[in-house]
Structure formats: structure tokens, C-alpha cells
Amino acid sequence: CGTGEGIGAGMASKGRTIVIGAGLAGLAAARELRHNGHDVVVVEARDRIGGRLWTSSAWPDMPLDLGATWIHGVRDNPMTDLADTLQARRLVTSYDKLATYDANGQLFTDAEAAHREAIGNQVRMALHNAQQRDADVTVRQAVAALTQRLQPSLAATRLLNFVVSSEIEHEYAASAHRLSAHWYDSADDFEGDDALFVRGFQVITDYLATDLPIEFSQVVKEIFWGEHEVRVFTEKMTFAADRVVVTLPLGVLQSNSVRFTPELPSAKRQALAALGMGVLNKCYLRFNQAFWPHDIDWLGHVSAQHGVWNEWVSFQRVAQMPILLGFNAADHGLEIEAWSDQQIVASAIETLRIIFGAGTPQPSAYQITRWATDPFARGAYSYNALGSTPSMRDTLAMPVDAKLFFAGEASHSAYFGTTHGAYLSGLRVAEQILEL
Ligand SMILES: Cc1cc2nc3c(=O)[nH]c(=O)nc-3n(C[C@H](O)[C@H](O)[C@H](O)COP(=O)(O)OP(=O)(O)OC[C@H]3O[C@@H](n4cnc5c(N)ncnc54)[C@H](O)[C@@H]3O)c2cc1C
């Protein structure tokens, strides 16, 4: 065992802090502490920064985000402030630039579009009603009566599944069978457009990480928090400090792959167990040229089977690149992680052939994510499962004995599941430490 370098040297008066995780939350916390004269080291399992924010440079002419892509709601969003500081170029995608195709691959008729709108309204009404009742149920249970009413019509049932999948399961990365009807949409939003970064979201994490001491490839196994100090044991070393900031993803904390000694207070363990960790996966397909409409950003497909390749983004209009991004969320998103790349691409092309015909070409290249089986993410982002409440995120965020501090998207009750939530949680924890 060695002792972590980069801590202690001449800054002992403000104490030493170990930040576990070089994602947005950890980088924001470490940067803020360091700027205020604190002695900080960031301990990271991977050989890169960013965590669930990860820009791929596999295609040099088009950096692509395998994790977070968008600043969701640019107005007053702290990600916008950071992007403005860096003068980072952004592109705006629009949900209004949408083409939706039915199960036969035909562009929606006006009647189908109206039917979809009507079913969307009924789903929202059913969920609103469920939120007025005392007992919580799952989102699926809340719309069950609708399912029964629509059962005789295959087209209507498929439309209902499409609405549930694309409006709810893709947004919250979670199955309607597990999402809480009371709390699934408890997060706050920022207003304004959704914008993506021309050079990838990584410009933000690169900036935040500037000059920070980061220990890479250090997989934390145990966090000891004693009366006088904390010790963080990785597979290779031991780091000692006055306190530790834990930004491990909810899925990692739930997996017990990192042991706390002594164990965490029971309220925190209950919160960890009750909240949900969701799944959202991406499959980028690159073609020689765009064979789909050039003036749209989003493609919707009402699949015959629930939740299969319902949502696509086109990079043709915004970036003049013949690239499609297909999403799979929740149960199907998890299921395909066990498939080979070839099976995933074949399944994507099968869907595109329903829409664009048998002549749909094979992609010239692809990039695929598997966030749930990633040992350092164990999911895409957190959601409010049946049995959880938003206040459990505040419980998760609470420091313990001025030794253990918690940040990360799951610990932000207003903005969980987002980059801005992760970032703000990092600033929150830095403030807590600066006030000690
Ligand atoms: C597919 C996908 C799409 C998304 N889309 C958007 C979007 O468009 N807009 C948006 O705002 N948000 C989006 N998000 C959510 C956003 O990416 C996250 O909320 C945010 O990046 C989480 O940051 P974090 O710091 O909390 O966690 P992380 O980024 O996961 O950071 C935690 C760090 O801890 C490290 N770690 C894990 N285990 C260990 C260990 N044992 N020892 C040491 N280190 C460890 C990890 O490697 C990681 O670097 C998306 C996420 C995904 C996966």
C-alpha cells in the first residue's frame, strides 16, 4: 500500500478531501474546493474523466456522445453558463422536427397523428388522476384501465405502448412496471431548447478537470470512515484524508461493490435500495448518405413489440452527417446488452427496413453502448421507483459526521438524471465542505 500523492503538501489547515469519481459531480466538487485553497485528490476507476458523460472520437469528423448528449432546457441552465464561458459551439435539435411511422412503416396520416395525440392525453390524464390518490402505483398500473379499454384494437394498443415507451420510458430510462406514478415526473425542468455540443459534451468535463490531481485506474473497494480520518482503499493503494466525497453512481452503490466501514446509516441504505437505476442505450449508425427525410431531427416508430427501436435522432439536418442514433430504454434496453454488436445492428436495420424499404443499406460503421453492464455505471441514470419518494434523494445527499459527503445525479432531488443535476450536486457538496 502507498499513500496517495498530491494531498497534504502545505494545505493542511483546510484539510484533505478525497473525491471519488471524475464524472461531472466529482469534477465540479474538486474544482470548487481546489479554487478555495483546499487540498483535493480525485480517485477514478476508469482511465478517463467524464463517467456517464463520454464523447467518442472514433469518427474524427463527428465526435459523438455515448452518454449525455443534450443540455436539456438551455435557459438559466448551469451547463449553458459553462458552455458560454468556453464559447463552445452548440446545435439545437427540435422535437417539432419529427416524423412518426406506424407499425407498417407508413408515415402517420393526420388521423393517426390525432389518435396518438388523444391517447397521449389519456395517458397523461390517467397519471394525473393516479397522483391525486393516496396509494402509489406503478405507471403501468395507472394506465392499466386504458390498456383494457383499448385491448380490442391492436393499432390502439400499439399506440399506447408507443406513447408509454417514447414519452415516459425513454425519458426516465425506466420500465413503466417499476416507475412510481406519484413521483416519476417529480424533477424540475429548465426552459428553452435542447442543445448539443459540436465537439461533444466532453468540452465541459475537460474544462472542469483542468489542473486537478486525478488518480486514474483506481477502483475503490472500501471506504473506511473513522472518528479522526477517512481511508479509501482501492485495488492498488490506500488514500488517507479528513473527509471523502462519494460520487459513485446509484447503480454502483446498490451493487455493494464498494464497502463502507462502518456501514452507512440505515436511512441512507433504505434510500439507496428504494430508488431505481435505469437503462438507456444508444446505437449510432453511420451511412454513406441519408436515405431518410433530411429536414427532421427525430424519427418515431410505433413498433409491433413494446419498446423496440421507438426513437431515433438524425444528425443530417443539424450536422449534415448521414448518421442515425437509435435508442432502447428500460427492459428492451437491458435485454439487448446481452446481444452481440452484429445482432443489435441487424435488429436496428430490420426496423429501418420496415420504414424505408428492403433497399435500406447496411451502415458503414456503428457505435453501441451497454451502460447497465458497465461496472462503473451500472445503469444510465436514476429514477423514482414505486416505493421511493423524492425526499430519499435528500437523505442520500446528507453528509455523515462531517466525514462522508455525497454528490452525483441521484442525490439531486430537483434535477436527478441530468448533467446539470450532477454538476449542481458537486457544487452543493463543495459548499458544505467549505462551510465546515
Ligand atoms: C445514455 C445516456 C444519455 C444521457 N443523456 C443525457 C442528456 O442528454 N442530458 C443530460 O443532462 N443528462 C443525460 N444523461 C445523464 C448524465 O449523463 C448523468 O446524470 C451525469 O453524467 C452523471 O454524472 P455523475 O457525476 O453523477 O456520475 P458519473 O458521471 O457516473 O461519475 C461517477 C464516476 O465514478 C466512477 N466510479 C464508479 N465506480 C468507481 C469505483 N469503484 N472506484 C472509483 N471510481 C468509480 C465512474 O467511473 C465515474 O467516472 C445521460 C446518461 C446516459 C447514460
The ligand as an SDF file (V2000), in Angstrom:
LIG
                    3D

 53 58  0  0  0  0  0  0  0  0999 V2000
  -27.1120    7.1470  -22.4330 C   0  0  0  0  0  0  0  0  0  0  0  0
  -27.2360    8.3660  -21.5470 C   0  0  0  0  0  0  0  0  0  0  0  0
  -27.8170    9.5160  -22.0370 C   0  0  0  0  0  0  0  0  0  0  0  0
  -27.9240   10.6530  -21.2440 C   0  0  0  0  0  0  0  0  0  0  0  0
  -28.4250   11.7840  -21.7900 N   0  0  0  0  0  0  0  0  0  0  0  0
  -28.3920   12.9350  -21.0740 C   0  0  0  0  0  0  0  0  0  0  0  0
  -28.6680   14.1790  -21.7180 C   0  0  0  0  0  0  0  0  0  0  0  0
  -28.8780   14.2250  -22.9320 O   0  0  0  0  0  0  0  0  0  0  0  0
  -28.6570   15.2960  -20.9540 N   0  0  0  0  0  0  0  0  0  0  0  0
  -28.3710   15.2760  -19.6110 C   0  0  0  0  0  0  0  0  0  0  0  0
  -28.3880   16.3360  -18.9730 O   0  0  0  0  0  0  0  0  0  0  0  0
  -28.0600   14.1060  -18.9920 N   0  0  0  0  0  0  0  0  0  0  0  0
  -28.0420   12.9460  -19.6880 C   0  0  0  0  0  0  0  0  0  0  0  0
  -27.6500   11.7720  -19.1050 N   0  0  0  0  0  0  0  0  0  0  0  0
  -27.3660   11.7650  -17.6530 C   0  0  0  0  0  0  0  0  0  0  0  0
  -25.9690   12.3130  -17.2980 C   0  0  0  0  0  0  0  0  0  0  0  0
  -25.0180   11.7590  -18.1600 O   0  0  0  0  0  0  0  0  0  0  0  0
  -25.6320   11.9320  -15.8630 C   0  0  0  0  0  0  0  0  0  0  0  0
  -26.6720   12.3410  -14.9920 O   0  0  0  0  0  0  0  0  0  0  0  0
  -24.3340   12.5550  -15.3530 C   0  0  0  0  0  0  0  0  0  0  0  0
  -23.3030   12.4820  -16.3150 O   0  0  0  0  0  0  0  0  0  0  0  0
  -23.9150   11.8420  -14.0690 C   0  0  0  0  0  0  0  0  0  0  0  0
  -22.7570   12.4340  -13.5250 O   0  0  0  0  0  0  0  0  0  0  0  0
  -22.2310   11.9330  -12.0970 P   0  0  0  0  0  0  0  0  0  0  0  0
  -21.0040   12.6930  -11.8000 O   0  0  0  0  0  0  0  0  0  0  0  0
  -23.3430   11.9350  -11.1100 O   0  0  0  0  0  0  0  0  0  0  0  0
  -21.8810   10.3650  -12.3140 O   0  0  0  0  0  0  0  0  0  0  0  0
  -20.7760    9.7010  -13.2470 P   0  0  0  0  0  0  0  0  0  0  0  0
  -20.5490   10.5060  -14.4540 O   0  0  0  0  0  0  0  0  0  0  0  0
  -21.1820    8.2870  -13.4320 O   0  0  0  0  0  0  0  0  0  0  0  0
  -19.4460    9.7890  -12.3540 O   0  0  0  0  0  0  0  0  0  0  0  0
  -19.1380    8.8140  -11.3800 C   0  0  0  0  0  0  0  0  0  0  0  0
  -17.6880    8.4150  -11.5550 C   0  0  0  0  0  0  0  0  0  0  0  0
  -17.3680    7.4060  -10.5710 O   0  0  0  0  0  0  0  0  0  0  0  0
  -16.5080    6.4670  -11.1810 C   0  0  0  0  0  0  0  0  0  0  0  0
  -16.5680    5.1960  -10.4450 N   0  0  0  0  0  0  0  0  0  0  0  0
  -17.5290    4.2610  -10.4590 C   0  0  0  0  0  0  0  0  0  0  0  0
  -17.2070    3.2330   -9.6550 N   0  0  0  0  0  0  0  0  0  0  0  0
  -15.9950    3.5300   -9.1060 C   0  0  0  0  0  0  0  0  0  0  0  0
  -15.1440    2.8650   -8.1860 C   0  0  0  0  0  0  0  0  0  0  0  0
  -15.4570    1.6770   -7.6400 N   0  0  0  0  0  0  0  0  0  0  0  0
  -13.9720    3.4640   -7.8530 N   0  0  0  0  0  0  0  0  0  0  0  0
  -13.6240    4.6820   -8.3690 C   0  0  0  0  0  0  0  0  0  0  0  0
  -14.4010    5.3520   -9.2430 N   0  0  0  0  0  0  0  0  0  0  0  0
  -15.5860    4.7790   -9.6040 C   0  0  0  0  0  0  0  0  0  0  0  0
  -17.0560    6.3370  -12.5880 C   0  0  0  0  0  0  0  0  0  0  0  0
  -16.1130    5.7690  -13.4610 O   0  0  0  0  0  0  0  0  0  0  0  0
  -17.4050    7.7790  -12.9250 C   0  0  0  0  0  0  0  0  0  0  0  0
  -16.3330    8.4460  -13.5540 O   0  0  0  0  0  0  0  0  0  0  0  0
  -27.4880   10.6210  -19.8880 C   0  0  0  0  0  0  0  0  0  0  0  0
  -26.8790    9.4640  -19.3950 C   0  0  0  0  0  0  0  0  0  0  0  0
  -26.7450    8.3510  -20.2160 C   0  0  0  0  0  0  0  0  0  0  0  0
  -26.0420    7.1380  -19.6760 C   0  0  0  0  0  0  0  0  0  0  0  0
  1  2  1  0
  2  3  1  0
  2 52  2  0
  3  4  2  0
  4  5  1  0
  4 50  1  0
  5  6  2  0
  6  7  1  0
  6 13  1  0
  7  8  2  0
  7  9  1  0
  9 10  1  0
 10 11  2  0
 10 12  1  0
 12 13  2  0
 13 14  1  0
 14 15  1  0
 14 50  1  0
 15 16  1  0
 16 17  1  0
 16 18  1  0
 18 19  1  0
 18 20  1  0
 20 21  1  0
 20 22  1  0
 22 23  1  0
 23 24  1  0
 24 25  2  0
 24 26  1  0
 24 27  1  0
 27 28  1  0
 28 29  2  0
 28 30  1  0
 28 31  1  0
 31 32  1  0
 32 33  1  0
 33 34  1  0
 33 48  1  0
 34 35  1  0
 35 36  1  0
 35 46  1  0
 36 37  1  0
 36 45  1  0
 37 38  2  0
 38 39  1  0
 39 40  1  0
 39 45  2  0
 40 41  1  0
 40 42  2  0
 42 43  1  0
 43 44  2  0
 44 45  1  0
 46 47  1  0
 46 48  1  0
 48 49  1  0
 50 51  2  0
 51 52  1  0
 52 53  1  0
M  END
$$$$
